Amino acid sequence: MYLAMASNNRVHEDRWEAQLRKGSLDLAILAVLWDGRLYGLDIIRRLQSASLPLAEGTLYPILMRLKQDGFLQSAWVEAEAGHPRKYYWLTRSGRQRALGMAQSWDAFSESIAGLLLGMKNGAREQLK
């Protein structure tokens, strides 16, 4: 019985983490592109270095949507060795969107942090 409950809790936790990641990917991608032009694999590498692993099959549909929304531009560039690479960069409205999203993220995360602080302090007291 306990094993089934633990397994069920893990499934719910995995779903919650997946939704949290999914809701944050646009902001993470816009932030990675803030400093300039990058191609897909570079975007993936920078996200991975920030402990946000992302599959190509997830990245490219997001890039296409952000481009359709006018937040990104892209161009194919011939590589010195190998095949051409498609580079992406922020448009002016993409920069504005990134800043707006960052402000929303900050406000939201501060609110959650305040709630968690109370929860964590209460848990410490209960565990004494």
C-alpha positions as CSV (number, residue, x, y, z in Angstrom):
1,M,0.0,0.0,0.0
2,Y,2.8,2.4,1.0
3,L,4.7,1.6,-2.2
4,A,1.6,2.5,-4.3
5,M,1.1,5.8,-2.5
6,A,4.8,6.7,-2.9
7,S,4.7,5.9,-6.5
8,N,1.6,7.9,-7.1
9,N,3.1,10.9,-5.2
10,R,6.2,10.7,-7.5
11,V,4.0,10.8,-10.6
12,H,2.3,13.9,-9.3
13,E,5.6,15.5,-8.4
14,D,7.0,14.7,-11.9
15,R,3.9,16.2,-13.5
16,W,4.3,19.3,-11.4
17,E,7.9,19.7,-12.2
18,A,7.2,19.2,-15.9
19,Q,4.5,21.9,-15.9
20,L,6.8,24.3,-14.0
21,R,9.6,23.7,-16.6
22,K,7.1,24.0,-19.5
23,G,5.9,27.3,-18.3
24,S,9.4,28.7,-17.9
25,L,11.0,27.6,-21.2
26,D,10.0,30.7,-23.2
27,L,11.6,33.0,-20.6
28,A,14.7,30.8,-20.4
29,I,15.2,30.8,-24.2
30,L,14.7,34.5,-24.5
31,A,17.2,35.0,-21.7
32,V,19.8,32.8,-23.4
33,L,19.4,34.9,-26.6
34,W,19.6,38.2,-24.8
35,D,23.3,38.7,-25.6
36,G,23.2,37.8,-29.3
37,R,22.8,35.3,-32.0
38,L,22.9,31.6,-31.3
39,Y,22.1,28.5,-33.3
40,G,19.9,25.7,-31.9
41,L,22.7,23.5,-30.4
42,D,24.3,26.5,-28.7
43,I,20.9,27.4,-27.1
44,I,20.6,23.8,-25.9
45,R,24.1,23.8,-24.5
46,R,23.6,27.1,-22.6
47,L,20.3,25.8,-21.1
48,Q,22.1,22.6,-20.1
49,S,24.9,24.6,-18.4
50,A,22.2,26.3,-16.4
51,S,20.8,22.9,-15.4
52,L,17.8,23.2,-17.8
53,P,18.3,20.3,-20.2
54,L,16.1,20.5,-23.3
55,A,15.7,18.2,-26.2
56,E,15.9,19.5,-29.8
57,G,12.4,18.2,-30.4
58,T,11.2,20.6,-27.6
59,L,13.4,23.6,-28.6
60,Y,12.6,24.0,-32.3
61,P,8.8,24.3,-31.9
62,I,9.3,26.9,-29.2
63,L,11.7,28.8,-31.4
64,M,9.2,28.6,-34.3
65,R,6.4,29.9,-32.1
66,L,8.5,32.8,-30.7
67,K,9.5,33.7,-34.2
68,Q,5.8,33.7,-35.4
69,D,5.0,35.9,-32.5
70,G,7.6,38.4,-33.6
71,F,9.9,37.9,-30.7
72,L,12.8,36.3,-32.7
73,Q,14.4,36.6,-36.1
74,S,16.5,33.9,-37.8
75,A,18.8,33.4,-40.7
76,W,20.8,30.5,-42.2
77,V,24.6,31.0,-42.0
78,E,27.2,29.0,-43.8
79,A,29.5,27.3,-41.4
80,E,33.3,27.1,-42.0
81,A,33.1,23.4,-41.6
82,G,30.0,21.3,-42.0
83,H,26.4,22.3,-42.8
84,P,24.8,25.7,-42.5
85,R,23.3,26.7,-39.2
86,K,20.2,28.6,-38.4
87,Y,20.9,31.4,-36.0
88,Y,18.2,33.1,-33.8
89,W,18.2,36.5,-32.2
90,L,15.8,38.7,-30.3
91,T,13.8,41.4,-32.0
92,R,13.0,44.7,-30.3
93,S,9.6,43.3,-29.2
94,G,11.4,40.1,-28.1
95,R,13.6,42.1,-25.8
96,Q,10.5,43.9,-24.4
97,R,8.8,40.6,-24.0
98,A,11.8,39.1,-22.2
99,L,12.0,42.1,-19.8
100,G,8.2,41.9,-19.1
101,M,8.4,38.2,-18.5
102,A,11.4,38.7,-16.1
103,Q,9.5,41.2,-14.1
104,S,6.5,38.8,-13.8
105,W,8.9,36.0,-12.9
106,D,10.5,38.1,-10.2
107,A,7.1,39.2,-8.7
108,F,5.8,35.6,-8.8
109,S,8.9,34.0,-7.3
110,E,9.1,36.6,-4.5
111,S,5.5,35.8,-3.6
112,I,6.1,32.0,-3.6
113,A,9.4,32.5,-1.6
114,G,7.4,34.4,1.0
115,L,4.9,31.6,1.3
116,L,7.7,29.0,1.4
117,L,9.6,30.8,4.1
118,G,6.6,30.6,6.4
119,M,6.1,26.9,5.5
120,K,9.8,26.1,6.1
121,N,9.9,27.9,9.4
122,G,6.8,26.1,10.5
123,A,8.2,22.8,9.5
124,R,11.4,23.4,11.5
125,E,9.3,24.1,14.6
126,Q,7.2,21.0,14.1
127,L,10.3,18.8,13.7
128,K,11.8,20.0,17.0
